[in-house]
Amino acid sequence: MTSAADIAAPAAEQDRELRNRAWVRGWLYVVLLALFALVMVGGATRMTGSGLSITEWKPIHGVIPPLNQAEWQEEFEKYQQIPQYQQVNKGMSLDEFKGIFWWEWAHRLLARGVGFLVAVPLVLFWVTRRLESRLKPRLIGLLALGGLQGAIGWWMVASGLAERVSVSQYRLATHLTLACIIIVAVTYIARGVARYSERPAGRGAQRFAGLMVLLVLIQIYLGALVAGLHAGLTYNTWPLMDGAIIPGDLFVMDPAWRNLFENPKTVQFVHRMFAYTVLAIALWHALATTRSAPGSTHARRAWLLFVLVLGQAAIGVATLLMMVPLDVALTHQAFAMIVLIFATAHWRGTKGAYPLETQVVVRS
């Protein structure tokens, strides 16, 4: 016979595990919000030409900005030594320099803040035994990715300090893509400790949802190449590009692969074509999920993902036609993050939550 005590103890442990999951999930949502803000400030930093205004990487001392006129002048003189000042901003006043300095300083400060926002609660949750064993390596990996992202951020900035007037588009795309991978990881873990009222979707729908996340990541990488080459400031027509569906001179560089990363015309064309591809596959995913799980939450989320991708495509066209104004471009970047976060949440939702470590065991 099964006594009440046989069930009550594990049931209480399960309730405790669910409460701990709620705490962890809430923390990760705050981290996700901070990461979203960090990406947006980073986008504004790039679009205002502010990213090279701080020419040194000082992880600790760099928290404190210049506090007096002499320190401001010292920072300005360092900036005057790099090609961007000499070839683009020569004659800039100190007050104008302060305008670009604050964007980069805020971006770096926010990045440091996100590091603390991950590390400190992680330690607290760990020592108070609120973390399930499966979450610990995932969260340590998340912290390590954050450290790597900081190093890649400086690696990106360093590319614009000696010979270029802007950062390398390769390094910019790497920096943004890793930020997005971190966002995917945070979203995936947070939704893994959520509670779902519906059974997981079939394996086909799960794989398709995961593919959507990958496609959105690739499209964001391509968009970063466009941004790094300022390719959105040219060929500002749609649906035709340079008067044609498939314009000429797409492969004028040798070897041919360089055009995919260094030819602004080719990079913009690939970004356009891949956007159509993502949109078509999102529609296919919505139709397929509706057929395999009609009336389910998974199907509704697949359709919402399609609508979000369609909206992002429309914002992208507007950004191009308006020649990349700051507010519209930032909206395009923000919506890309929203699409990515929702696609990841949808993917995790098709798989359901992580199994509870504490299960109610009935003994007879």
C-alpha positions as CSV (number, residue, x, y, z in Angstrom):
1,M,0.0,0.0,0.0
2,T,1.1,3.6,-0.7
3,S,1.0,5.8,2.3
4,A,0.5,9.6,2.3
5,A,4.0,10.0,3.5
6,D,5.3,8.1,0.5
7,I,3.9,10.8,-1.8
8,A,4.1,13.9,0.4
9,A,7.9,14.1,0.7
10,P,8.7,13.9,-3.0
11,A,5.7,16.1,-3.8
12,A,7.1,18.8,-1.5
13,E,10.5,18.5,-3.2
14,Q,8.9,18.9,-6.6
15,D,7.0,22.1,-5.4
16,R,10.4,23.4,-4.2
17,E,12.0,22.7,-7.5
18,L,9.2,24.5,-9.4
19,R,9.6,27.5,-7.1
20,N,13.3,27.5,-7.7
21,R,12.7,27.3,-11.5
22,A,10.5,30.4,-11.2
23,W,13.3,32.3,-9.5
24,V,15.8,31.2,-12.1
25,R,13.4,32.0,-15.0
26,G,12.8,35.5,-13.6
27,W,16.5,36.2,-13.3
28,L,17.2,35.0,-16.8
29,Y,14.4,37.2,-18.2
30,V,16.1,40.2,-16.5
31,V,19.4,39.2,-18.1
32,L,17.6,38.9,-21.5
33,L,16.2,42.4,-21.1
34,A,19.7,43.7,-20.3
35,L,21.2,41.9,-23.3
36,F,18.5,43.4,-25.6
37,A,19.4,46.9,-24.3
38,L,23.1,46.1,-24.8
39,V,22.6,45.2,-28.4
40,M,20.6,48.3,-29.0
41,V,23.2,50.6,-27.5
42,G,25.8,48.8,-29.5
43,G,23.8,49.4,-32.7
44,A,23.5,53.1,-31.8
45,T,27.2,53.2,-31.1
46,R,28.0,51.8,-34.5
47,M,25.5,54.0,-36.4
48,T,26.7,57.2,-34.7
49,G,30.3,56.4,-35.6
50,S,31.3,56.2,-31.9
51,G,32.8,52.7,-31.6
52,L,36.4,53.8,-32.0
53,S,36.3,56.8,-29.6
54,I,37.9,54.8,-26.8
55,T,41.2,53.5,-28.1
56,E,42.2,51.3,-25.1
57,W,40.7,48.3,-23.4
58,K,40.7,48.8,-19.7
59,P,38.3,46.3,-18.2
60,I,38.6,47.7,-14.7
61,H,39.9,51.2,-14.9
62,G,37.7,51.9,-17.9
63,V,34.6,52.0,-15.7
64,I,35.5,55.5,-14.6
65,P,35.1,58.1,-17.4
66,P,37.2,61.3,-17.7
67,L,36.4,63.5,-14.6
68,N,38.1,66.7,-15.5
69,Q,39.3,68.8,-18.5
70,A,42.8,67.3,-18.5
71,E,41.5,63.8,-18.6
72,W,39.1,64.6,-21.4
73,Q,41.9,66.2,-23.3
74,E,44.1,63.1,-22.8
75,E,41.3,60.8,-24.2
76,F,40.8,63.2,-27.1
77,E,44.5,63.2,-28.0
78,K,44.5,59.4,-28.1
79,Y,41.6,59.4,-30.5
80,Q,43.4,62.0,-32.7
81,Q,46.1,59.4,-33.3
82,I,43.9,56.9,-35.2
83,P,42.9,57.0,-38.9
84,Q,39.2,57.7,-38.2
85,Y,40.0,61.1,-36.7
86,Q,42.7,61.9,-39.3
87,Q,40.7,60.9,-42.3
88,V,37.0,61.4,-41.3
89,N,36.7,63.6,-38.2
90,K,39.7,65.9,-38.5
91,G,38.9,69.2,-36.9
92,M,36.3,67.7,-34.5
93,S,35.9,69.7,-31.3
94,L,36.3,68.3,-27.8
95,D,32.6,68.7,-27.2
96,E,31.8,66.7,-30.4
97,F,34.3,64.1,-29.2
98,K,32.4,63.8,-25.9
99,G,29.3,63.1,-27.9
100,I,30.7,59.9,-29.5
101,F,32.7,59.0,-26.4
102,W,29.6,58.6,-24.2
103,W,28.0,56.1,-26.6
104,E,31.0,53.8,-26.5
105,W,31.5,54.2,-22.8
106,A,27.8,53.4,-22.1
107,H,28.1,50.3,-24.3
108,R,31.1,49.1,-22.4
109,L,29.6,49.9,-19.0
110,L,26.4,48.1,-19.9
111,A,28.4,45.1,-21.0
112,R,30.2,45.0,-17.7
113,G,26.9,45.3,-15.9
114,V,25.5,42.3,-17.8
115,G,28.5,40.3,-16.7
116,F,27.7,41.1,-13.0
117,L,24.0,40.5,-13.6
118,V,24.9,36.9,-14.7
119,A,27.7,36.1,-12.3
120,V,26.4,37.4,-8.9
121,P,23.0,35.7,-9.0
122,L,24.6,32.6,-10.4
123,V,26.8,32.3,-7.4
124,L,23.9,33.1,-5.0
125,F,21.6,30.5,-6.7
126,W,24.4,28.0,-6.6
127,V,25.3,28.3,-2.9
128,T,21.6,28.3,-1.9
129,R,21.0,25.1,-3.9
130,R,18.4,26.6,-6.2
131,L,20.1,25.3,-9.3
132,E,19.3,21.9,-10.8
133,S,22.4,19.9,-11.8
134,R,21.6,20.1,-15.5
135,L,21.5,23.9,-15.3
136,K,24.9,24.4,-13.8
137,P,27.1,23.6,-16.8
138,R,24.7,25.5,-19.1
139,L,25.0,28.7,-16.9
140,I,28.7,28.4,-16.5
141,G,28.9,28.1,-20.3
142,L,26.8,31.2,-20.6
143,L,29.2,33.1,-18.3
144,A,32.1,31.9,-20.4
145,L,30.5,33.1,-23.6
146,G,30.0,36.5,-22.0
147,G,33.8,36.7,-21.2
148,L,34.6,35.6,-24.8
149,Q,32.2,38.3,-26.1
150,G,34.1,41.0,-24.2
151,A,37.4,39.8,-25.8
152,I,35.9,39.7,-29.3
153,G,34.5,43.2,-28.7
154,W,38.0,44.6,-28.2
155,W,39.3,42.5,-31.1
156,M,36.7,44.2,-33.2
157,V,37.6,47.7,-32.0
158,A,41.3,47.0,-32.5
159,S,40.7,46.4,-36.2
160,G,39.9,50.1,-36.7
161,L,42.7,51.6,-34.7
162,A,45.7,51.3,-37.1
163,E,44.9,51.2,-40.8
164,R,41.1,51.4,-41.2
165,V,38.6,54.2,-40.5
166,S,36.0,51.8,-39.2
167,V,36.0,48.3,-37.8
168,S,36.3,45.2,-39.9
169,Q,33.0,43.9,-41.1
170,Y,34.1,40.4,-40.4
171,R,34.8,41.2,-36.8
172,L,31.6,43.3,-36.4
173,A,29.5,40.4,-37.8
174,T,31.3,38.0,-35.4
175,H,30.7,40.3,-32.4
176,L,27.0,40.7,-33.2
177,T,26.4,37.0,-34.0
178,L,28.0,35.9,-30.7
179,A,25.8,38.4,-28.9
180,C,22.8,36.8,-30.6
181,I,24.0,33.3,-29.7
182,I,24.1,34.4,-26.1
183,I,20.6,35.7,-26.4
184,V,19.5,32.4,-27.9
185,A,21.2,30.5,-25.0
186,V,19.5,32.7,-22.3
187,T,16.1,32.4,-23.9
188,Y,16.4,28.6,-24.4
189,I,17.4,28.0,-20.8
190,A,14.8,30.3,-19.4
191,R,12.0,28.7,-21.5
192,G,13.4,25.3,-20.5
193,V,12.4,25.9,-16.9
194,A,9.0,27.3,-17.8
195,R,5.7,25.4,-17.3
196,Y,3.8,24.3,-20.4
197,S,0.1,23.3,-20.5
198,E,0.6,21.4,-23.8
199,R,2.5,18.3,-24.8
200,P,5.7,18.7,-26.9
201,A,5.3,18.9,-30.6
202,G,6.4,16.1,-32.9
203,R,10.1,15.7,-33.8
204,G,9.5,17.2,-37.3
205,A,8.1,20.4,-35.8
206,Q,10.9,20.6,-33.3
207,R,13.5,20.3,-35.9
208,F,11.8,22.9,-38.1
209,A,11.5,25.3,-35.2
210,G,15.3,24.8,-34.5
211,L,16.0,25.5,-38.2
212,M,14.2,28.8,-38.0
213,V,16.5,29.9,-35.2
214,L,19.5,29.0,-37.3
215,L,18.1,30.9,-40.3
216,V,17.4,34.0,-38.3
217,L,21.0,33.9,-36.9
218,I,22.4,33.6,-40.4
219,Q,20.3,36.5,-41.6
220,I,21.5,38.7,-38.7
221,Y,25.1,37.8,-39.6
222,L,24.4,38.9,-43.1
223,G,22.8,42.1,-41.9
224,A,25.9,42.8,-39.8
225,L,28.0,42.5,-43.0
226,V,25.7,45.0,-44.6
227,A,26.1,47.4,-41.7
228,G,29.9,46.9,-41.6
229,L,30.3,47.8,-45.3
230,H,27.6,50.6,-45.1
231,A,26.0,48.7,-48.0
232,G,22.5,49.9,-47.0
233,L,23.4,53.4,-48.2
234,T,23.6,52.2,-51.8
235,Y,21.0,50.7,-54.2
236,N,18.1,52.1,-52.2
237,T,15.3,50.7,-54.4
238,W,13.0,47.8,-54.0
239,P,12.0,45.2,-55.3
240,L,14.6,45.9,-58.0
241,M,18.2,46.4,-57.2
242,D,20.3,48.5,-59.6
243,G,17.3,48.1,-62.0
244,A,17.2,44.3,-62.0
245,I,16.0,41.4,-59.9
246,I,19.5,40.0,-60.1
247,P,21.9,42.9,-60.7
248,G,25.2,42.6,-62.5
249,D,28.7,43.0,-61.2
250,L,28.1,40.7,-58.2
251,F,31.4,38.9,-58.6
252,V,33.9,41.4,-59.7
253,M,36.5,40.6,-56.9
254,D,38.9,37.8,-57.2
255,P,38.7,35.2,-55.7
256,A,35.0,35.1,-56.0
257,W,34.2,34.3,-52.4
258,R,35.5,37.7,-51.3
259,N,32.4,39.3,-53.0
260,L,30.2,37.6,-50.4
261,F,31.9,39.5,-47.6
262,E,33.6,42.5,-49.1
263,N,31.6,43.7,-52.1
264,P,28.8,46.0,-50.8
265,K,26.6,45.2,-53.8
266,T,26.9,41.5,-53.4
267,V,26.5,41.6,-49.6
268,Q,23.3,43.6,-49.9
269,F,21.9,41.3,-52.6
270,V,22.6,38.2,-50.5
271,H,20.9,39.8,-47.5
272,R,17.8,40.6,-49.6
273,M,17.6,37.1,-51.1
274,F,18.1,35.3,-47.8
275,A,15.4,37.5,-46.2
276,Y,13.0,36.1,-48.8
277,T,14.2,32.6,-48.1
278,V,13.6,33.0,-44.3
279,L,10.1,34.4,-45.0
280,A,9.2,31.5,-47.3
281,I,10.5,28.9,-44.8
282,A,8.7,30.6,-41.9
283,L,5.5,30.2,-44.0
284,W,6.2,26.6,-44.7
285,H,6.9,25.9,-41.1
286,A,3.6,27.5,-40.1
287,L,1.6,25.5,-42.6
288,A,3.4,22.2,-41.7
289,T,2.9,22.7,-38.0
290,T,-0.8,23.5,-38.6
291,R,-1.1,20.2,-40.5
292,S,0.7,18.1,-37.9
293,A,-0.8,19.8,-34.8
294,P,-3.9,21.7,-35.8
295,G,-5.3,24.0,-33.2
296,S,-2.3,23.7,-31.0
297,T,-0.2,26.4,-29.3
298,H,2.7,25.2,-31.4
299,A,0.8,26.0,-34.6
300,R,-0.3,29.4,-33.3
301,R,3.2,30.3,-32.4
302,A,4.5,29.2,-35.8
303,W,2.0,31.6,-37.4
304,L,3.0,34.4,-35.1
305,L,6.6,33.8,-36.0
306,F,5.8,34.1,-39.7
307,V,4.0,37.4,-39.0
308,L,7.0,38.7,-37.1
309,V,9.4,37.7,-39.9
310,L,7.1,39.4,-42.4
311,G,7.1,42.5,-40.2
312,Q,10.8,42.5,-40.0
313,A,11.1,42.2,-43.8
314,A,8.8,45.2,-44.2
315,I,11.0,47.3,-41.7
316,G,14.1,46.2,-43.6
317,V,12.6,47.5,-46.9
318,A,11.6,50.8,-45.2
319,T,15.2,51.1,-43.8
320,L,16.6,50.6,-47.3
321,L,14.2,53.0,-49.1
322,M,14.7,55.7,-46.4
323,M,18.6,55.4,-46.7
324,V,19.1,54.0,-43.2
325,P,18.0,56.8,-40.8
326,L,19.1,56.1,-37.3
327,D,15.6,55.6,-35.7
328,V,14.4,53.2,-38.5
329,A,17.7,51.3,-38.6
330,L,17.6,50.8,-34.8
331,T,14.0,49.6,-35.1
332,H,15.1,47.1,-37.7
333,Q,17.8,45.9,-35.3
334,A,15.4,45.7,-32.4
335,F,12.9,43.8,-34.3
336,A,15.5,41.3,-35.4
337,M,16.2,40.6,-31.8
338,I,12.5,40.2,-31.1
339,V,12.2,37.7,-34.0
340,L,15.3,35.8,-32.7
341,I,14.0,35.7,-29.1
342,F,10.5,34.5,-30.2
343,A,11.9,31.9,-32.6
344,T,14.1,30.5,-29.8
345,A,11.2,30.5,-27.3
346,H,9.0,28.8,-29.9
347,W,11.7,26.2,-30.5
348,R,12.0,25.4,-26.8
349,G,8.2,25.4,-26.5
350,T,8.0,22.6,-29.1
351,K,10.3,20.5,-26.9
352,G,8.6,21.3,-23.6
353,A,10.3,22.0,-20.3
354,Y,13.4,20.2,-18.9
355,P,12.3,17.2,-17.0
356,L,12.0,17.8,-13.3
357,E,14.9,16.2,-11.3
358,T,12.4,15.4,-8.5
359,Q,9.6,13.1,-9.5
360,V,6.8,11.8,-7.4
361,V,7.5,8.1,-7.0
362,V,4.5,5.9,-6.1
363,R,5.4,2.8,-4.3
364,S,3.0,-0.1,-3.6
